[in-house]
Amino acid sequence: MDRSTLILVTTLILFVAFALGWFARWLMTRLSPIENGNMTEVDRLAQALHDAEETRDQAIVYGEERERQLMNQLTQTDAELRAIMESLGEARAEVEMMQAEIERLQA
């Protein structure tokens, strides 16, 4: 066996040993039960996640409700503004009519 073949075989053997070791570790991790201390941490994290999701859902509902209220208020304000502008236009027309009448009477 020459030198390059020896290096290639040694590399292949080391790689296979590494892959088998990695697979064995992964398998042991999957098959071993979770330790009690870790389970407590997992439970705590799950509860924190649940609380965060509830808070997010409440914030979304509040945001949608507030948006509806503001849109309703905007619509009402817009309607009031149109009514006021219409009344102002009528008042201006009436003032112009009265001024024209006053000028006609003075002439």
C-alpha positions in Angstrom: 0.0 0.0 0.0 1.4 3.3 -1.0 1.3 6.5 1.1 -1.7 8.2 -0.5 -3.8 5.1 -0.2 -2.9 4.8 3.5 -3.9 8.4 4.1 -7.2 7.9 2.3 -8.0 4.7 4.2 -7.1 6.3 7.6 -9.2 9.4 6.7 -12.1 7.2 5.8 -11.9 5.1 9.0 -11.7 8.3 11.1 -14.7 9.8 9.3 -16.8 6.6 9.8 -15.8 6.5 13.5 -16.8 10.1 13.9 -20.1 9.5 12.1 -20.9 6.5 14.3 -20.1 8.4 17.4 -22.3 11.3 16.4 -25.1 9.0 15.5 -24.7 7.1 18.8 -24.8 10.4 20.8 -27.9 11.5 18.9 -29.6 8.2 19.5 -28.8 8.3 23.2 -30.2 11.8 23.5 -33.4 10.8 21.8 -33.9 7.7 23.9 -32.9 9.0 27.3 -35.7 10.6 29.4 -35.6 14.3 30.2 -34.1 15.0 33.6 -36.4 16.3 36.3 -34.6 19.6 36.5 -34.8 20.1 32.8 -38.5 19.2 32.8 -39.2 21.9 35.3 -37.4 24.4 33.0 -39.4 23.1 30.0 -42.6 23.5 32.0 -41.7 27.0 33.0 -40.8 28.0 29.4 -44.0 26.5 28.1 -46.0 28.5 30.6 -44.2 31.7 29.7 -44.8 31.0 26.1 -48.5 30.4 26.7 -48.7 33.6 28.8 -47.0 35.6 26.0 -49.4 34.2 23.4 -52.4 35.2 25.5 -51.0 38.7 26.0 -50.3 39.0 22.3 -53.9 37.9 21.5 -55.3 40.4 24.0 -53.2 43.1 22.5 -54.4 42.2 19.0 -58.1 42.3 20.1 -57.5 45.6 22.0 -55.8 47.1 18.9 -58.7 46.0 16.6 -61.3 47.3 19.0 -59.5 50.6 19.4 -59.1 50.9 15.6 -62.9 50.4 15.2 -63.6 53.1 17.8 -61.2 55.5 16.2 -62.6 54.8 12.7 -66.2 55.3 14.1 -65.1 58.6 15.7 -63.4 59.7 12.5 -66.6 59.0 10.5 -68.7 60.9 13.0 -66.3 63.8 13.0 -66.2 63.8 9.2 -70.0 63.9 9.0 -70.1 66.8 11.5 -67.5 68.7 9.5 -69.5 68.2 6.3 -72.7 69.5 8.1 -70.8 72.5 9.5 -69.3 73.3 6.1 -72.7 73.0 4.5 -74.3 75.3 7.1 -71.4 77.8 6.7 -71.9 77.8 3.0 -75.6 78.5 3.5 -74.8 81.2 6.0 -72.4 82.9 3.6 -75.0 82.8 0.8 -77.6 84.3 3.1 -75.1 87.1 4.2 -74.4 87.9 0.5 -78.1 88.0 -0.2 -78.7 90.4 2.8 -75.7 92.6 1.7 -77.1 92.8 -1.8 -80.6 93.6 -0.4 -79.1 96.3 1.9 -77.1 97.8 -1.0 -80.3 97.8 -3.2 -82.3 99.5 -0.4 -79.6 102.1 0.1 -79.4 102.9 -3.6 
